[in-house]
């Protein structure tokens, strides 16, 4: 027996197909090969509940199930492909046979990245990975470096956000299956784009979940908002950890994905001396050294907990970066005026300045929303450890009507919010369509086959939105119309206002990548200042002899403010006609010492000091 092989079905050249499954609940496990010839192979039992065996004369495309103790048959927990969906048999898939063309590709460091999050099903009309790959040149033109894909694990039905996945190793058949993911990554790399993949290790979806049939993958000690918690600290948790860590490594090694985004890590309860959350980044870093290219592990958590990104030697988990919801909340609450739910602690321009200076706002002070002290201080941590954004799938989709910012604030305020994120020292991320002010909502949608589950989802979402921002009755998540409404409308880019917004994003991205004062991920030389009465925010960034100063004026009346000493050249004025504005009416150059600058209402201005190269 060889349990050192990958879990699941793996083609081994000149030997056959290796099968490895962890099934401690069973005394006997057989592979039931359904085609090309219906036959059974009894697997050899081993230590800790593993079963394994080698089957000759079978290759990619063959369907199979596991039979437990001569009775019930189930798909493989580590299935690589589920062409007939979550209730069908598994399919043998061999990613090693793919003809890669990406030799030598290495993603840029996080500090140089601009991420772009997509949901495959709504990114294009076709809703497939191949269709999404055809749109990638547009992202290169925009200046994006990295595409982050929402979860692709096989889910029930043909439409889902991806967080109801039940086969973590299988790319969903509705998206084109695993072969389409290989093609997508190869195409992205050919264009110079990195690919991050959202993975879900805190829970497994309810419909089609076979894991409990095989072993104690879930812990009865804890529950998450989405169901049973994954067992990472109880009996048999070593094998559960292996299952999920190996899952991440296979996306990175076999599919050439460049980074993993772990969903809701705060929902992974772990009281062990060595937390599971430290295992994943360590394994990713070890693989990075093995394959000789940069690989990343990013965490999502609303906890403002720097232990997520602090090095293991200092008691942290050593993720490369985390999503900063605290940064988002500060900007969103001030710009929109919303104060409900988790926005209740936010709403001042001074908080936006603090988020720009540090990475988030709450670093141990009392929070009314959390009803306790919240967060730890991010001050000592370099900016490339924080991903910041104005929109993402959660912040849009967790509203009853899936409202995008383009339907909540005016055109000029959208540009102000874009400027804050893209001129910040942190790693920026856009949500698909944001760059041209997409107006289509991103709604919550599912296509479950169990009527009782569908009704439970409807009831649960309605109860959740009762207290949420933008509350009200959400559209039916099971309705296909809800899904169709969430698709992008790229024709908007042809309209002047939307084209101007796209051009504004492109220019901001170009400047942040080309100007050293903006491109260097440091808090040294970083100053923020806010005048809430005037609605004026100033960001100053200095790196050696390079300097940039940005003004974000959210107010409705022009305001005059001192300009730091030096000779300054205007790099951007959000009022320029190319950005669908009324025209630039601010000085192109300012040389006099002690000068003042009049900042028009609802305007973003960026000036570079003399000695700074304006590319």
N, C-alpha and C positions, 0 to 999 in steps of 0.2 A: 504494500500500500504506500502511496506517495501523496501525502496531504500538503506537501510543499508546492504542488502545482496550484494554478489558479482555481478558485471556486467555479463551479458551473461546468459547462461543456467547452473543452478547449482542443482544437486540432493540434496534434503533435506530429510533425513531419516524420514519415516512414514508420510511425507507430499506430496511428489511428486517432480516435477521439477520446480524450481523458474526461472522466466525469468525477467531480468531487462535490459532495454535499454534506452539510452539517445537519444531522437529524437525530439528536439525542433522545427524542421521544419514541423513536422506532427501534425495534430489534432487528428488522430486516428491511433493506431498501433495494429495489430493482429499478433499472432504467427500462421503461417501456418505449421502445423505438416504434413509431407509428408508420414510418416510411423510410426508405423505399420498400423494406420488408418488415412486416409486423413481427417483432420478436422482443424478448426480454433478456436483460443482462443483470445478474445479481451482483451487487457491489460488495466489496470486502469491508467488513467493519474494522475500525481502528480506534485509537485513543480519543477520548473526549467527545465521542459521539459522531465522529466523521466516518463517512463511507466513500469508497472510491473504486474505480475500475477503468479499464481501457477497452474500447470497442473498436474492432477493426472493420474496414469496409464501409464506413459511414463518413459522410462529408457535409459541408455546408449545405443548408437548405432542408436537412432532415428534421422532422418533427419528433418530439419526445415528451414524455412525462415521467415522474417518479412514482412508483407504487410503494406505499408504506405498509409493511406487515401483511402483504398479500391482499390488501383491501383497497382503500381509497387511493386515487391517483391525482396528482397535483402537478402544476407547472413548476419549473425549477426556480427556487428562490433567487438564484443568481443567473437567471435567464438573460441571454444577450439579445434576444429578439422574440417578440410576441406578435407575429403578423396577423393573428386573428383576435387580438385584444387581450384583456386581462383574464378572460374566462377560457381562452384557447390554450393549446399546447405550446411549449417552448420550441424554438427553432435554433439549430446549430448555426452559429455565425462565426466567421473567421476574419477578424480585422487585419491579421498579419499578411493577408494576400493583397491588401490594397496597395496600389502603385503610387506612393507618395512623391510629390514634386517639391517638398518644402525643405530640402536639405539645407542646413545653414541658417534657417530662420531662428531668430532669438528675439523674444518680446522685449520692449524697452523697460527700463526700471519703472517702478510705480510712479516715481516723481515726474516722469515724462509722459505719463499716460493720460488720455482723455477717453473715458468709458462711455458706452452707448448701450443701454439696456433694451432688449427686444423680447417680445412674446411672439414666438414663431407663428402661432395660429392667426394672429391679427396683424402682423407686420405687413403681409401682402394679401391680396385677394385669394390667392391659392392656398395660403396657410401652410406652406411646406418649407423645409430647409433648402431645397433646390431653388425655390422662388426667392427666398430670402438671400441666398448667395448671389443672385443676379442683381440685387440692389446694393451690394457692398461697395462698388466703385463710388457711389454717391457719398458714402461715409468717408472714404479716403479724401474726396474733394472737400468735404466739410472740415477735415483735420482730425477726425477720430482716429485713435490708435488701437482701441480694444472694443470688441463686441461682447457684451455679456448677455448670455441666453438664459431666459427663465427656464425652470426645470423641464427636462425632456423625458424623464422616467415614465414608462408606460402607465397611462391612466385610463380609467373607464370611459368608454364612449369616444367621441371624436372632437370634443372641445372641453378645455379645462385650463385653469391657470398653470397647472403642473404640480401643485402642492398636494394633490390627491394621488400621486404616483404610488404604485404598489410593487413595481419591479424596478428597483433602483439601477440595475445594470443594463436595462433595455431602453434604447431610444424609441420613443413612441411611434407606432405604426402610422398614425395620422399625419405625422410630420415627414414621413418617408423612411422611417426605420433607421437602423444603425449605419447602413451604407450611405444614406443621405447626410448623416452627420460627418462621416469621414470626408465626403466631397466638400461639405461646407467649410470645414476647418482647413482643408488643403487650399481651397479657393481663397479664403481669408488670408492665409499665410502668403500666398502668391502675390497678394495685393499689399502686403506689409502690415496686415491687421492681426493682432492677437485675439484669442478667443477665451473668455471665461465662461464657466458653466455653473449655474445655480444648482446646488444639491441640497437635499432635505434629509437630515439625519436625526431630527428630533421626533418624528412620527412617521407613520405609513398610512396611506389613505385607507378608507373603510371597505371599499368594494373591490373584490378580487384579491384581497390580501391573503397569501398562502403561508406567510411566515409562522403564525402560531401553530400550524399543522406539523411543522418540523422541529421547533425548539422554542425555548423561552427567550424569544427576541424582545419581549416587552416586560416591563417591571410592574408588578402590582402595587408597589410602594408609592408610585407617583402617577399623576395624570397631567396632560398638557391641555390647552384649550381645544386641541384637535383630536383628543383621544388618549389612548394608553401611551405612556412614556417608553422610549427605547431603553432596554436594559443595558446600562453601561457600568453599573457598580454592584450588581448583585451576583448570585451564583450563575456560573456559565457566561459571565459578561465578557471574558477574554475572547470567546468565539464570536460574540455579537460585535465587539469592537473590530475584530479582524474583518468581519463581513463589510462593515461600513468603510473602514480605512482602505481596504483593498478596492472597494468600489471607486473611491476617489482616485486611487493610483492608476486604475485601469483607464479611466477617462483621460488622464494625463499622459500615460505611456502609450497606450494602444491607439487612442484617438487624437493624440498630439494636442489636446486641449492645454492651454497655458496657465490656467488658474481656476480655482474653485471658490465659489461664494457659498458659505455655509449658512443656511437659513436659520434664523431664530435660535442662536446657540444658547440663549438664556433659558430656553425650555428643555435643555438637556441637563437633567438633574444628576449630579455625580458627587458622591461623598467620599470617593476613594482617594488614597494618598497620591496617586498619579492620575490626574483627570484625563478622560477621553479627549477633551478639547486640546490637550497638549500633544496627544498622539498624532492628530491629523497634520498640523503644521510641521512637526518633526519628520513625519514620513514624506511629506511633500518636499521638504528641504533635502532629505537624503536622496530622493529620486532626482531632484534637480542636479545634484552633484554627479549622480550616475549617468544621466543622459547629456550633461553638459549644456543645458540651456536653463534660462530663468523660469521658474515655476512659482506660483503664488497661491496662498491660502488667505482668504478674506472672510471676515465674520460679520454677521448682522446681529446686533443686539441693541435694544433701546436703553440699556442700563448705564451708559456713560462710564463703563468699567474699564480702566486702563490696564487691568490685569490681562485682558484679552490680547493686548499687543506688546506687553512688557516681556522681556526675554525670560526663558525658563529659569535661568540662574537667579533671577530676582523674584521668582514665584509666579511668573506669568505663563501664558499659553503660547506666546510668540507667534501669533498670526501676523501676517505682513501688514494688514490694515483692517479697519472696521468701518462700517457705515455710520456716519454721524447724524442720527436723527435729531440730536440736539441742535446742530447747525441749521438743519432744515426748519425745525419748529420756530426758531428765532426769526428767520427771514420770512417764512410764510405768515406767521401771526402778525408781524408788523405790516407787511405789504397788503394783506387781505383784510385785516381787522378782525379775523376770526379768533375767538377766545374760548370756544367750547372744547370739552374733552381734554386731550393732552396739550392743547394750545392754551389752557387756562393760566399757565405759569409764564406765558410769554406776551410780547406786545410792544416792547419799547425799542427804540433805535439803539439805545445803549447796549441792549442785549445782542443786537446784530453786530455791533462793534466788538463786543466781547467774544462772540463766536468766531469772528474773523481773526481776532488776535490769538485765540487759544485753541479752538476746534469745536467747542460747545460751551454752553452756559453753566449748567448745573454741575458743580464739582464738590458737592458735599453739603450744600445748603438745603433748607427745608423746601419740599415741593408740595404744593396743594394737590396736584394730580396724584402723585405717588403716596401722599399722606405720610411722608417720612423724609429723612435726609436722602438726597439722591446724587449719585455720581462721585467720581474722584477727579483730581486735577489733571488736565491734559497738558499743562504748561511745559513740562520738561520734554515732551515727546515731539519729534520732528513732524512737520506737516504731511510728509508722504505716507504716514500711517492712518490718515483720515480720508475717507471718501465722502464728498459733499455733493449736494444735489438740491434742486428746487422741486423735482418731481421724480417719482419712481412708481413701480406697479402698486405698492402698498398705499402711498400717499394719494394716489388717484383712485385706485380701485376700492379702497376701504372707505369710500364715501358712497352714500346711498345711490347717487346718480352718476358716479364715476367722473366727477367734474375735473376737467383739466384747468390749469391756471388761465389759459386763454379765454375761458368763460367766466372767470372770477375777477380778473383785473384787466385794466386797459392796456393798450399796446405799449405805451411808454413805461408802465410799471413792469411789464414783462421784460423789457430791456434792462431795467434797473436790477431786477432779480437775476437775470442772466449775467450781468456784469459782476455782481457780488460773488457768484459762484466761480465764474471763469477767470476773474482777476485775483481770486484768493490764492494763498500759497498751498492749498490742499489739492487733492486729486479729484478733479471734477467728473461728474457723470450726468449724462442727459438721458431722458426717457424717450423712446421712439416717437418721432413727430414733434417733439418739443422745439427743435431747432427752427421749425417754420410755423410755430404756433398752431399745431393741430387742434381742431375743435371737437373731434369725435371723442366720446367718453371712453374710458376703459372700465367696463363694468365687470362684476363678478359673474362668471358663467360656469356651468357644469353640464354633463350629459350622462348622468347616472342611469343605470338600468333598473335599480331597485326603487319602486314607487315610495316605499316608506322612507328610504334615505333621501329621496328628492324632497319629500314633504318636510323632513327634519332640517334639511339645508335651508329651505324657504323660511321656516319658522326661526331658525337660528340667526340668519342674516337680518331678518326684520327686527328681532330683539336687540341685536348688536347695534343696528343703526339708530335705534330709539334714542341712544345717548351720544351718538357720534356726530362729528362735524358734518354739516349738510344732511342732517337726519331726514327721515321721511320713508315712504314706502319704496323699496328698491324694485327695479324691474325683475321679473321672474328669472332666476339664474338658470333654470332648466330650458328656457325658451331659446330656440336657435336665433330668433330675432335679436335677443340680448347680445349674443356673440357677434352677429353680423354688424350691429351698431358700433361695436368696439374696434372695427377695422379702420386702418388709416385711410385718409382721403388725400392722396398725394397730389391731386389736381389743385389743391389749395396753394401749392407752391408757385403756381402761375399767376396768382393774384398779387398785386403790388405790395400790400401790407405784409403778406406772408413771405414773399420773396425778400423783402427788406429785412425781416426778422432772420431769415436764413443767412443772409449776407452778414448781418451783425454778429451772429454766432461764429461764422467762419472767421471773421476778422479778429474777434476776441481770442479765438483758439490760436490763430496764427501769431498774434502778439505774445500770448503767454508762452508759446514754444520758442519764439525767436529772440525775445528780449531777456537778457540775463537777470535783470531785477525781478522779472515775473516768473522766469523758468526755474529759479533756484529754490528748492524746498527748504526754507529756513525761516525761523521766527526771529532770528537776529536781524536787526534793522527794520523790523516790522512795527509800525505804529498805526493805531486806529483812534479816531476821534469822532464824536457824535454830538450834534446839536439838535435835540429832539424838537425844540420849539420851531426851528426852521425846517426840520426834516432833512438835514444835511449830514451825510456820513463821509468821512475822509479816510482813505487807506493809503499809507505811505510804505513803500518797500525799497530797501537799499541793500545792495550787494557790492562791496568794495566801491568802485567809482561809478557804479551803475545805479540809477535811481528812477523810480516811477511814483507818481502820485495820482490817485483816482478819486473822483468826487461822484457820489451817488446822491442826487437831490430828489427826494421823494415828495417834497412840498409842492404847493400850488403857486407859489410866488417866487420870482427871482431872488437870489440871495448873494450877497457879496462876502467873500471870505479871504483871509490872507493866504498867499501862496508861499511855500518855503523858498528861502533865498536860492538864487541860481538862475541860469538861463534855461527856459523850458520850451519844448516843442510839442505841440498837440499831436497825439497819436490817434485819438478817436474821439468823436463827438456823436452821441447816439441820435442827435437831431439831423445828421447828414442825410441828404436826399437818397443816397444809396441804401440807407437803412429805413426807407419810407418815412423819413422825418421831414420837417418843414425847411430844413437847410441849416448848415452850421453857422452860428452867429457868435462864436467864441473866438478869441485870438488864436491864430495859428502858432505864434511865437510870443513868448513873454521873457524879456531880458532884464528889466529894471529890478534892482534889489528892493526888497520890501514891497513888492507888487501885490495888488489885490486882484482877485478874479471874480467876476460875476457869473454865477452858475444858474442857467435858466431852469425853470420849473421842470420837473420830471425828466431829468437829463443825467446821462452818464458821460463824464469827461475823463480822459486819461492823458496825462502829460508826462513826457520823459525829459529828464534833466540833461543839459548839455554835457557831452561826453558819452552819452548813451547812444548806441547805434540804432537808428530807426530803419529797420530793414524794408 
